[in-house]
């Protein structure tokens, strides 16, 4: 495992890369001995520095929960990161590309919790009972670590490559819609680029949230009421550039749009 000094130094590199929208060399290329526990420790130090600087935590993102995303990244297990209040946009927003080192978008569902959720052994039923409503969302990916050859250790350290999210307006209680069958049609500048269905996330998107509750128990924590949980993408990531207009059609869950400027 990495020493506390090395963990703190890498967290500092990532904080500076976040500030300057830069990319740093792979952690695993410099520290091949780094473990998944090390990567969450790095993320934790970075998170605490952001909180100390005045940012407010509003939720968590889960990544790499679908076969599409695992194949796209070459990483075979889920991960998670934190989301701050200044990274949340409403549908229709204009998003400056200069805020990011690189920009990709994914199609997801977001669970807004009405009650705390904790493991071990959290079930799909537990997640649905704790959820106030589900809303469609786009996740904007942003990596501060070079993409070529990265492993899950690099990705977790970099806050699971989270950049921002765009929340839709259609809210549904979990018993109002079969969440497995929520579709995702992802358009860029009027042309369809990716398609998927929410069951691509572990068979049901709520299972990603259950996985996260169990993972949090392992770290001595729980998910709290009011948190927004991005459950994972059911399409591959789509690269976007300045000037691109993005629309995701979720069928009965409505649409989410944004423009990159």
ZAMAR-360844 format. One record per residue: residue in one letter; x negated, y negated, z negated of N, C-alpha, C in turn. Coordinates in steps of 0.05 Angstrom, whole numbers, plus 32768, in hexadecimal, padded with zeros to 4 digits. Layout:
% ZAMAR-360844
AXYZXYZXYZ
...
//
This chain:
% ZAMAR-360844
X7FEF801880008000800080007FEF7FE78000
X7FFA7FD180097FEB7FB8800B7FEA7FAB7FEF
X7FD47F9C7FEA7FD27F8D7FD17FE57F767FD1
X7FEB7F6B7FB97FFD7F547FB77FF27F3C7FC6
X7FD87F397FC67FCB7F237FD47FD07F257FF2
X7FCD7F3D7FFD7FD17F41801A7FEE7F3D8021
X80007F478010801D7F43801580237F258015
X80197F178002801E7EFA800080127EEB8018
X7FFB7EF380217FEE7EE680387FFE7EEB8051
X80087F03805680177F09806E80327EF9806D
X803E7EF8805580577EE9805280527ECB8059
X803B7EC1805180347EA6805880307EA28076
X80247EB6808380217EB480A1803D7EB380AE
X804F7EC480A4806A7EC480B080797EAB80AB
X80767E9F809380837E86808D80797E7080A0
X805E7E6F80A580537E5B80B7805C7E6080D3
X805D7E7A80DB80677E8080F680847E7880FA
X80947E7B80E580B07E7380E680B17E5480E9
X80A07E4680DB80A07E2980DC80987E1E80F7
X80847E2C810380797E22811C80837E318135
X80957E45813080A07E568146808A7E648156
X80777E6F814780607E7D815280637E9B814F
X80507EAA815A804F7EC7815880347ECF814E
X80347EE1813A801B7EEA812E80147F068137
X7FFB7F0F81357FF47F2A813C80027F3F812B
X80067F56813680147F6B812780077F71810C
X80187F7480F8800E7F7B80DD80017F9780DE
X800E7FA980EC80057FC580EC7FEB7FC880FC
X7FE47FB5810D7FCB7FB6811B7FB47FAE8108
X7FBA7F9C80F67FA67F9380E27FA67FA380C9
X7FBD7FAE80C27FC07FBE80A97FCF7FD880AF
X7FC27FEB80BC7FD0800480C47FDA801480AC
X7FCF800E80947FD8801C807C7FF280118071
X7FFC7FFB807C80157FEF8071802D80018073
X803D8002805D80548013805C806E8003805E
X808480118060809E8004806080A37FF48046
X809A7FFF8030809C7FF08017808C7FD68018
X80757FD8802480657FBF802780757FAB8038
X80827FB4804D80907FA1805F80A77F948051
X80B57FA2804080CB7F95803180C07F82801B
X80A87F898011809B7F777FFE80937F5D800C
X80887F5F802480817F478033809B7F368039
X80B07F44804280C97F35804780D37F28802E
X80D17F36801780DA7F2B7FFE80CB7F127FF5
X80B17F127FF880A17EFA7FF280A97EE38004
X80AC7EE9801E80B47ED4803180D07EC9802A
X80E37EDC802480FE7ED3801D80FE7EC18004
X80EF7EC87FF080EE7EB87FD880E27E9C7FDD
X80CF7E9B7FEF80C47E807FF680D97E6F8004
X80E97E7C801580FE7E6D802381137E63800F
X811A7E747FFC812E7E6C7FE881237E557FD7
X81097E577FD080FD7E427FC080FC7E287FCF
X80FB7E297FE980FB7E117FFA81177E057FFE
X812C7E127FF381467E077FF4815A7E158007
X81517E29801581647E37802681767E498016
X818E7E4E801F81A27E5D801081A97E77801F
X81A77E8D801081AD7EA7801C81CB7EAB801F
X81D47EB3803781F17EB7803B81F77ED48042
X81E37EE5804781E97F00804E81D17F108057
X81D67F27806481C17F39806C81C77F438089
X81B17F49809781B47F5580B181A97F7180B0
X81B67F8380BE81AD7F9F80C081A47FA280DD
X818D7FAE80E281847FB280FD817F7FCF8103
X817D7FD5811D81757FEF812781888005811D
X81A28000811D81B58014811481C18024812B
X81BD801B814381C88029815A81B38036816B
X81BA804B817A81A78058818C819D804481A1
X81AE803281AA81A6801F81BE818F800E81B4
X81928004819B817D7FF38190816480028189
X8167801B8180814F802B8179813F80318192
X814D803781A88140803D81C18133802381CD
X8140800D81C981357FF481D4811C7FEB81C5
X81197FF281AC81037FE9819C80EE7FFE8197
X80F58017819B80E3802D819580E180328177
X80F48027816780F4802B814A810C803B8142
X8109804F8131811D8064812E812D80638114
X812A804F8104813A804D80EC8143803080E7
X8159802D80D88164801280D48151800180C2
X81567FE780C381487FD580B1815B7FBE80A9
X81527FAC809881647F96809181537F7D808B
X81617F66808C81557F4C808681697F3A8079
X81617F22807381737F0E8066817B7EF9807A
X81927EEC8074819C7ED7808581A17EBE8073
X81977EA7807D819A7E8E806E81B07E7D807B
X81BA7E6A806B81D07E59807481CA7E49808C
X81B17E41808F81AA7E3080A681A67E3F80C0
X81AC7E5980C081A97E6A80D881C57E7280E3
X81DA7E6880D781F57E7080DF82027E5B80F1
X820C7E64810882197E53811B82367E5D8120
X82477E4B812982627E52813182637E57814F
X82767E678157827A7E6C8174827D7E528183
X826F7E51819A826F7E3881AA82577E2781A5
X82467E2F819282307E1E818A821B7E1B81A0
X820C7E05819F81F47E0281AF81DC7E08819D
X81CB7E1A81A581B57E248194819A7E1D81A1
X818A7E0D819481707E05819F815D7E1D81A1
X81527E2381B881407E3981BB81257E3281AE
X811F7E1981A981067E12819D81057E19817F
X811B7E238174811B7E2C8159810F7E488156
X810A7E55816D81027E71816C80E87E76817B
X80DB7E8C817480C37E94818280CB7EA2819C
X80E17EB1819C80EC7EBF81B381097EC481AD
X811A7EC681C181367EC681BD81447EDE81CB
X81517EEE81BB81627F0481C6817C7F0481B6
X81917F0E81C281AB7F0F81B481B67F2C81B4
X81C67F31819F81D27F4C819C81EF7F488194
X81FF7F5D819A821C7F5D819582207F6D817B
X822E7F61816882317F6E814D824C7F678141
X82527F75812B82687F6E811A825D7F6680FF
X82697F5180F382617F4880D982767F4E80C4
X826E7F5A80AE82807F608098827C7F4B8082
X82927F3F807A82927F2B8064829D7F38804B
X828D7F3A803682957F4A801F82A67F3A800C
X82BB7F47800282CC7F3B7FED82C47F447FD1
X82B57F5A7FD082AC7F657FB682907F6F7FB9
X82827F727FA282677F7D7FA482677F997FAE
X82517FA17FBA824E7FBC7FC582337FC77FBD
X82327FDE7FB182197FE97FA9821880077FAC
X820080127FAE81FB802E7FAF81F480387F94
X81EC80517F9181E780647FA8820180717FB1
X8200807D7FC88216808C7FD3822D807B7FDD
X822780627FE6823D80517FF18248805F800A
X8262805E800D8270806B8023827D80578035
X82858061804C82948050805F82AD80458051
X82BB8055804282D3804D803382CC8036801F
X82B58039801282AD80247FFF82A98009800D
X829C800B802482967FF2803382B07FE5803B
X82C37FF4804682DC7FE8804F82EC7FDC8038
X82EB7FE9802182F97FDF800982ED7FC57FFF
X82D37FC2800282C57FAA7FF982C67F93800C
X82CF7F98802582CE7F84803A82E77F73803B
X82E47F59803B82FA7F46803E83037F46805B
X82F17F41806E82F77F41808A82DE7F47809B
X82E37F4E80B482CE7F5380C782D17F3E80DE
X82BB7F3480E882BB7F1F80FC82A67F268111
X82AB7F21812B82977F26813F82807F12813D
X82687F1B814582517F098142823C7F108156
X822D7EFC815E82147F00816D81FD7EFC815A
X81E97F0E815C81D07F09814D81BB7EFF8161
X81AD7EEA815981977EE08168817D7EEB815C
X816F7EFB816B81567F078162813F7EF48166
X812C7EF5815481157EE4815580FD7EF28148
X80E87EF7815680D17F05814B80B97EF38148
X80AD7EF4813180947EE4812C807C7EF6812E
X80807F0F8135806A7F228138806A7F2C8155
X80537F2F816180527F37817D80627F518181
X80717F52819780847F68819B80777F8281A3
X80627F8081B380557F9881BE80497FA981A8
X80527FC281A680477FD5819380507FD28176
X80637FC08171806C7FBC8155807A7FD5814A
X80797FD9813080877FEF8123809B7FE38110
X80AA7FF5810280BE7FEC80EF80B17FDC80D9
X80987FE180D2808A7FD280BD80887FB580C6
X80807FB080DF807E7F9580E980997F8780E9
X80AE7F9680F380C87F8A80F680D47F8280DB
X80D37F9580C780DE7F8F80AD80CF7F7780A0
X80B57F7680A280A67F60809780AF7F4580A2
X80B77F4680BB80C07F2D80CA80DE7F2980C7
X80E97F3080AF81057F2C80A981177F3A80BE
X810E7F5280C6811D7F6280D981247F5380F3
X81127F4180FB81147F328114812D7F218115
X81387F1980FE81507F0980FE81497EEC8104
X815A7EDF811581567EC3811B816F7EB28113
X81867EBB811C819F7EAC811681B77EBE811C
X81CF7EB5811581E77EC2811E81FC7EAE8126
X820D7EB7813882237EA68142823D7EB5813B
X824D7EAA812982657EB78120827E7EAF8131
X828E7EC4813782A77EBF814582BC7EB58133
X82D47EB0813E82EA7EA5812F82FF7EB98127
X82FF7ED0813483147EE4812F830D7EF58117
X831D7EF4810383187F0480EA832D7F1A80E9
X83237F3280E283357F4980DF832F7F5780C5
X83437F5F80B6833F7F7080A083377F8C80AA
X83297F9B809B831F7FB580A583367FC880AC
X834E7FC580A183647FD780A783757FCD80BF
X836D7FB780CB837C7FAB80E183737FB580FC
X835B7FC080FE834F7FC88117833D7FE08113
X833C7FF38126832A80098124830E7FFF812D
X82FD7FF9811982E47FEC811F82D27FFC8130
X82D58016813182C58027814382C880208160
X82E08016816782E68013818482E57FF5818C
X82DA7FE4817B82D77FC8818482C27FC8819A
X82C97FBC81B182B67FBC81C882A47FA481C7
X828E7FA681D6827D7F8F81D982747F8C81F6
X827C7F76820382747F70821E82637F57821D
X824A7F59822382387F42822082317F36823B
X82387F1C823E82347F0D8256821E7EF88252
X820E7EF4826781FB7EDE826882017ECF8282
X82087EB58280820E7EA4829782227EB182A9
X82377EBD829D824D7EC782AC824A7EE382B6
X82327EEF82B3822D7F0A82BD822B7F1E82A6
X82387F3482A882377F488292821C7F568292
X82107F57827A81F57F62827881F47F7B8267
X82047F7D825282037F94824082207F9A8237
X82257FB48232823F7FBC8227823A7FD08211
X824D7FD281FF824B7FE681E982657FE781DA
X82667FF981C7827D7FFC81B582727FFF8199
X82817FF5818582767FF2816A8270800D815D
X827C802381668275803D815C825980458162
X824C80368174822F803B8179821E80368161
X82298028814D821A80238134822180398120
X8212804E812082148064810D82308071810D
X823E806F81238259807B8125826F8069811B
X82688056810B827B80418101826A802B80F5
X826F801280FC825E7FFC80F3825D7FF980D5
X8272800280C68271800080A9825C8013809D
X8254802780AB8240803980A18225802B809E
X8220801780AF8207800880AD82077FF88092
X821F7FEE808B82217FDF8071821D7FF2805A
X8228800A805C8224801E8047820780258044
X81F98028805B81DC802E805A81CE8017804B
X81D57FFE805181C87FE8804481CD7FE78026
X81E57FEE801E81EB7FEE800181DA80037FF3
X81D6801A7FFF81C5802F7FF481A880267FF3
X819F801880088184800F800A817F7FFA7FF4
X81937FE97FEF81907FD47FDB818F7FE17FBF
X819E7FF67FBB819C80047FA18180800E7F9C
X817380187FB1815780217FAF8145800A7FA6
X814C7FF17FAD813C7FDA7FA581487FCD7F8C
X815B7FDA7F7F81667FCF7F6681787FB77F6A
X81877FB67F8081987FA07F8681B37FAA7F91
X81C57F977F9781DE7F9E7FA381E77F877FB6
X81FA7F8C7FC782057F787FD8821B7F6A7FC9
X821C7F4F7FCB822E7F407FBA82477F367FCA
X825C7F317FBB82757F257FC7826E7F0B7FD5
X827A7F077FED82757EEF7FFC825F7EF28011
X824E7F06800E82387F09802182437F12803D
X82357F098052823A7F11806D82267F268074
X82307F3D807E821E7F53808582207F5880A3
X820B7F5380B2820B7F5A80CF82047F7880D1
X82167F8780DC82157FA480DA82037FB280EE
X81F87FA3810281E77FAF811681F27FAE8131
X81E17FAD814581E97FA8816181F37FC2816E
X82077FBF817E82107FD6818F820B7FD181AC
X81F97FBE81B281EE7FBC81CD81D07FB881CB
X81C27FBB81E081A57FB581E081A27F9681DF
X818B7F8D81D581877F7081D481847F6481F0
X818F7F4C81F3818F7F3E820D817D7F25820A
X81687F23821B81577F0C821B81667EF48226
X81627EDD8219816F7EC48223815A7EAE8223
X81607E9A8233814E7E838236815E7E698234
X81507E538233815D7E38823281707E35824A
X81887E2C8245819C7E28825981AF7E40825C
X81A97E57825081BB7E6E825381D47E6A8242
X81EA7E72824E82047E73823F820A7E91823A
X82117E97822182167EB3821982337EB5820F
X82407ECA8218825B7ED1820F825C7EEE8209
X82677EF581F1826C7F1181EA828A7F1581E6
X82957F2881F482B17F2E81F382B67F4781E2
X82C47F4481CC82C97F5A81B982E57F6481BB
X82F37F6081D1830E7F6A81D583217F5F81C0
X832D7F7081AF83407F66819B83347F548186
X83197F538184830C7F42817183047F27817C
X830B7F22819583067F0881A182EB7F0581AE
X82E27EED81B182C87EE881BF82B67ED781AD
X829C7ED881B382887EC681A682787EBB81BC
X82737EA081BC82637E9381D0824E7E8281C4
X82397E7D81D382257E6981CB82157E6181E4
X82077E4B81E281F67E4181F881DB7E3A81EC
X81C67E4381FA81AB7E3E81F181A07E2581FF
X81977E1281EF818E7DF881FA81727DF281F2
//
